Amino acid sequence: MFAIEEKQGDLYFRIFVQPKSSKNTVAGIHGDALKVKITAPPVDGAANAMCIKFFSKFLGVSKSSIEIVSGQTGRNKRVRIILDDTAVDKEKRGKIKSLLNEYI
């Protein structure tokens, strides 16, 4: 089951990446991960870079706030959204959680 973890204010969740798709989109749930289709091929980190760019737009956070913490060379990845304790980030945290929970 897909879950969003919160540790020290940051959000963590798992994604399953399907590279070389016709468009960038969230395609539902795959096991315990959010299934993400991206257009980039799985070569030289292009898929990871596209994942970061996609989630930046999708979640409304800067690219520097998104980190792939595990699974850099595979389809199963763990993503970290870096947020601090400011009022703006607390509001973003709630919006991000509700947006991601729409796919549960």
N, C-alpha and C positions, 0 to 999 in steps of 0.2 A: 504494500500500500504506500502510495506517495505521501511523504511527510516533509514538512519544513521545520528544521531545527533552529533554535536561537541560542547562540553561545556568545556571551560577553557583548551582546548587542548586535552581533553580525548574524546574518541568515545563511543557512546552509541547506542545499537540497541536491538531489541526484537528477541527472539527465541521461537519456539514451539518445545518441546522435545518429541520424541517418544522413550521411553526406551525399553529395551529388544529386540532390533533389531538384525539382523544377522551381521551387520557391522556398523562402525561409518562413517557417511557420511552426507553431506548436500543434502536434498531431494527437494529443491525448496522453494516456498513461501507458507505460510499458513496464510491467512488474512494479517495482518500488520507485520508478523514475518517471520524470516528465519526458515524453518522446518529442524530440525536436528534429525537424527536417531542415537541412541547410543546403545551399547551392554549392558551397565550396567543396573541393575534393579533399580527401584525407591525406594530403601531401604537405610536408614541410611546415606543419603547424597552421596551415590555411583554415582547416576546419575549426580549430580552437579559436583562432582570431575571429572567424565569422560568428561563432557562438557568442563571444564576448560582445561583438558589435550588435548582434541580434538582441541579446538580453538587455543591452544598454538602451536601445530604442523601446523594446517591449515593456521594460519595467520603469523607464524614465529615470535612470541613474547614469552617472558618467562611466565611461569604459574603465577608468582607473579604479572604480569601486567594485569591479567584478573580477574574480580570480578563479581559475580552474585549479582546485587544490589537489585533485587526484584524477587519474585516468587520462593523462595528456596524450597517450598513444593508442587509446582504445575508444570504443563507442560509449562505454559506461563512464561517466564523469561525475565528479562532485564539485559543485559550484558554491562559491562564497560571495555574498553581497556584503561589502564593508560599509557599515553605517556607524555613526557616533551618537552621542546622547543629546544632540541638539533637538529642539522642538521640530524643526523641519524634517530631520531624519526619523524622528519618532512617528511623524505623520506618514512619511514614505514607507516605513516599516509596515504599518498597518495596511496601506494601499497595496504593497507588494504581496503581503500574505493573502489578502482577499483576492487579488488577481490570480495568483498561483493556485489558490484553493478552488477556483472555478473549475479546475480540471480534475478534481478528486471525484 
